[in-house]
Amino acid sequence: MPFEVTILGSSSATPTTNRHPSAQYLNLRDYCMLVDCGEGTQIQMLRYKLKYNRLNHIFISHLHADHYLGLSALLYTMNFHHRENDLFIAGPPGLKEIIDVQFQHSQTRLRFKIHFFETSSTKSEIIWENDELTVQSIPIRHRIHTCAFVFREKELERKINSEQCVFYKIPFACYDMLKAGEDFLTPEGKVIKNEVLTLDPLPSRSYAYFSDTIFDLSFTEYIQGVDLLYHESTFLHELAERAVETFHTTALQAGKMARAAGVKKLIIGHFSARYSNLNLLLDEARSVFEQTELALEGRSFFVEYTDVIFEQLYV
């Protein structure tokens, strides 16, 4: 099952001719989600052949313009193309009001229902889940109410040990019970332990999205050991004071966060428009955390059960 992150935008507040504001398209076990929705997001989705009609969940980190201005346009397009499925949108207080006012003054009536969820500025919480996934919000430190998001696969079922099940003549109808961790009771009343008949499940996969925030290692408690971490890296460390003033992070600090959290791979993004050579930021982050990649637009990151790999999308 896929566990994939595609970068749609990686610029900070000011877009450039080749970098768009923040947005990412996630395909997690065939549940398609959008994280942040900067200006031009729907155009980027068209460019990289990502279907907006598959989106059922949108998560907005905060209400600075470069993280949500594309949302209304995307919703208008969905409506224009006769979307009927419900849509879940999570974000800070005020987001629903912004959307409602725009629809009110454009006299737009949606054909589909939006379920809004307000993220908390004071506590971390599970804001959405189903049988396979959870999404957790984490209040982080920016100039306004901002949340990070952690996407986790729930613990997977145990795997059937076919050789042992054949040896003990286990009925196929009992396999679901075994996958759930139960022991098998023979007609003679003998208990065959589950660990004899099954194998350990594959490890659950995880992705953490850290939008605009000042450097704070206390957040590592929420992301220890995640497979893939996206962390904003607006500045080189020579502008560390500027980062503090604007409540942002340097590439060096992002690397330190990844190292302290013991993540498998780091993606850095939200680059200041002042940088045309992004390898400077990459080199700085890699100086403390080697497994770092750039959030280049069109690039997809795949979390496999043994590793994190990436490929460049060419259109």
Secondary structure, DSSP 8 states (H G I E B T S, - for coil): --EEEEEEE-B-SS-BTTB-SSEEEEEETTEEEEEEE-TTHHHHHHHTT--GGGEEEEE----SGGGTTTHHHHHHHHHHTT--S-EEEEE-TTHHHHHHHHHHHTT---SS-EEEEE--SS--EEEEE-SSEEEEEEEE-SSS-EEEEEEEE-----EE-HHHHHHTT--GGGHHHHHTT--EE-TTS-EE-HHHHEE------EEEEE-S----GGGGGGTTT-SEEEEE--B-GGGHHHHHHHT--BHHHHHHHHHHHT-SEEEEE-B-TT-S-THHHHHHHHTT-SSEEE--TTEEEEE-SS-EEEEE---
